[in-house]
Amino acid sequence: MVSVQGFAQNFEEKVDSLMNLMTLQEKIGQTVMYGGSYDQTGPIVGADNGKFIREGNMGAMLNAMSVKGTRDLQKVALEETRLGIPLLFGYDVIHGHRTIFPINLGLAASWDLKMVEESSRIAAEEASAEGIHWTFAPMVDISREPRWGRISEGAGEDVYLGSQIAKAYVKGFQGNDLSQPNTILACAKHYVAYGAAQAGRDYHTTNMSEGELRNVYLPPFKATVDAGVETFMSAFNELNGVPTSGNKFTLRDILRKEWKFEGFVVSDYTSINEMILHGFAKDSIDATRIGMNAGVDMDMMGEVYRKHLKTLVEEGRVSEQYINEACKRILLAKYKLGLFDDPYSYIDEQRENTTKYKPEFLAKAREIAAASSVLLQNKNHALPLFNELKSIAFIGPLVKDESEIIGNWAAKGDREGKAVSVFEGVSEYLKPNQILYAKGCEILKDDESGFNEAVSVSKKADEIVLVMGEGHHMSGEAASRSNLKIPGIQPKLIKKIREANPNKKIILVLMNGRPINLSDEVNLVDAILEVWFPGTMGGAATADLLFGKVNPSGKLTVTFPRNVGQVPIYYNMKNTGRPIPENNSNEDYKSNYIDVPNSPLFVFGHGLSYTNFEYSALKLSTNQLTFSDSITASVDITNTGNMDGHEIAQLYLHDKVGSVTRPIKELKGFQKIFLKKGESKTLTFTISVEDLKFYNNEMKYAVEPGEFEIAITPSSNFKFKHGFQLK
Ligand code: NOJ
């Protein structure tokens, strides 16, 4: 938890004395969240907010927005209730509030923890200036499922990187002192394993061994606890037959007992009620009992705690102790935010008017969007572009777009009039007569009437930039896809343009919220720049990259498959007893496909630069590690190309033999460095025994002696050459 040393006692005493005055129903009231009307992501249950507040039947609200809106509601809570307990206002501030940063999967591709923290700090500044105390972020679900729309909201497939990023978000949102009105509570969600939804369908069943849960899906959540996160959100999915919003094992045994989490847990939107449809609770009373007994402190939008908890306590089916604990945790959060000292501290018109879209926020957003983009392919140095060209054709439904570019779930980021489109961005680099434009088609519609114009424009230009991809609604919640291709008739247009221009440079700028199957496009275009949904300054950042003002440095944090049939595919798989031979020769009875290679199209950790980096001289301080020791590994990296640039060096380990089988490689460290052209640096990493631990079959987090392999490389595509022994 954020440091409250010296005050903890004081807060606790205050909460205890307040709770002495509260009736059971008032305590239950604190565990109830209703919604305002700003953004809804589920059914509206019960709507009489004023009445519920007056009766002391509401502790928190989501989607209540703005200084005026929150002031009106807070006033009712303070002046018209018996005890005047302030409300808590929560909102989904996911990748920016007004100033929108790249979607989270994009931001992760920067591998830049400082940028993650800076972006969530700015988001907290802007959100808190509009009355918000609490964000439902970060989403720290590991996902290896590109079909799942919500893969866009997370940091990708890797446990280690995901855990580091999770911590950085928490630090950014919560700052160092929660009582300052520019900090907000963070919420680690969706606890847990939501990212492993079967077949990538949202809200679907998850089933996995406890070992997999502990080794892969839990660590980023644990990292947020270590970083002091104040709240958790239980998820929609069931896990091994038990819905996670009624899962005593994950909520009480792991989160409370093992991890000693002291903040409060909110359900996801009506996820307590949904236990009825899961077939786990027989009715809403039963769901209430299960939810509270399992350890969900607050009911988001379900209305069941308000309606049933009191009776359940009176009948002895829910212990009053649980209500006291939940209420106390929620009140403590309000104390920490300073709401008991000044309930209007987040309600300041002047701050609201002057905080959004500050020039320095926009400048940061531009820098971060550029760092988040990944240069997937760059045949014959097709990029960067040179602005001395006579003309460049910009073609595609996303060239002039100012709405999709800010991505899904963009809080209060304006979809009109604020975002810089790619067209506007490149206009900084080119004169109007150098820019040719055709939309060509829509993202999803199958109307080809714009093709002719697009083809003829493409023929007139020296080079061609296609700006295409998904619409923002095609990823995020309830937006799973079974097909990972660039949607609609866009692929057909790409083909037509290539046919009409067999020898011209074609660049594809891609916006999307998930890994896309680019198997055809890699052969049709020269360069592919993955910009995700890059946010408010996305077009400017894209132009900076296209024209080489900024050298691309992002690297994938999720694997891009060759086709959907390879899914799930991720870099840290197990070997199997029949792996394909190292030389990839086609042998029978091996673990492979008969119609596609095992390898993905783009591996985890992949990302090109306009310069080249050479890795050499990997050295280990010893090749014998003892249990009390650590090893330092160093490598020399030289920028051998013609441009300054950032490189993300990745350290992978392989535990060769274990009491349970171990992944073929695991990321255990990384460093992002800047090297001027011609410059060399030696990077040093320290590996301790702690880095070698995993949950074994007895669910012990332990390290086993034996042989390990190690590499420091530019991506996860490599073969180990070095190793050490742990004795
Ligand atoms: C449902 C989503 O799953 C969750 O991520 C979000 O925070 C809530 N709705 C509130 O909007």
Residues whose N, C-alpha, C, O or C-beta is under 5 A from the ligand:
A	BS01	NOJ	T41 D92 F136 D268 Y269
